[in-house]
């Protein structure tokens, strides 16, 4: 199992980014969540088998969202992501 935190920068708020990520997640055996940050970035945390997590992130970068993503920063998480399924957080 692997857990990752990913920050997306660019024109990633107000374009259906979170909804699209949640929709893409339905095709993968992963858990996690996505949320907007006050500084204009989007934060995603996800967990699953390494291959599934990588395929999920690859699907995001190949989706229509790629036009909005200027930069993607990944961090490995020491503790598993606490989530059921894949959720949009509104905090």
Secondary structure, DSSP 8 states (H G I E B T S, - for coil): -EEEEEEEEES-SSSSHHHHHHHHHTTSSEEEEEEE-TTS-EEEEEEE-HHHHHHHHHHHHHSGGGGTEEEEEEEE-SS----SSEEE---
